[in-house]
Amino acid sequence: MPANLLSGNHQKKCIEGSKFLFSLDQDWNLLVSSVGPCKLNLSIELEPYQALIKSVIFQQLRSASATAIFSGFKQNFDNNFPTDEKILASPESKLKDSGLSLNKRKTIIEIARYVQKGELENRQGFLMMNDIQIVEKLTKIKGIGEWTAQMLMIFNLGKLDVFPVSDFALRKNYSLFKRITSPLTMRELSKISEEWKPFRSIAAWYLWRYRNILN
């Protein structure tokens, strides 16, 4: 699918999703109005395996730290995103010098092995799969969990009905958003998110930004 077509259709759906959430209730009305139109940008310049590696690098790190490590990762490969062949042909010390932890280095190498063996789909292949199939495929890779798979689905594949209930910030922000004092379980939030279909990715995008409008 050409990037411009994906981008154009994606933008139209984001506008539609913003309007849908805006109409749900007064809280969503206020949140959408305060944040503005959804700008859920896609990293379609990256192949899915590259986006997966980038998600691994950014896992559990502050944005500034993760960005610095990602920059160092590319610098160690001539300022380019390395192919699977280059990753596997390079000593692990090259990844270590980027500031990557042992577990992240192992996961990145494992992703490269999957690509080399032809066991990881390209964009066209992933877009032919449903969400459950994608999660099942990706979580077979050691070090890849459901959250990382969902980040790929939202920010690289452009799937607009994904809600990562394991994301701590989303659960916390929704509780603040709806003035819920008791902790929400993942099951409870998953049930709540049914109301936001088919735009749950867009709902997540707004909820990630909820804390910003409080400051």
Secondary structure, DSSP 8 states (H G I E B T S, - for coil): --HHHHHHHHHHHHHHHHHHHHTT-HHHHHHHHHH-S------TTS-HHHHHHHHHHHTTS-HHHHHHHHHHHHHTTTTS---HHHHHHS-HHHHHTTT--HHHHHHHHHHHHHHHTT-S--HHHHHTS-HHHHHHHHTTSTT--HHHHHHHHHHTS--SS---TT-HHHHHHHHHHTT--S---HHHHHHHHGGGTT-HHHHHHHHHTHHHHH-
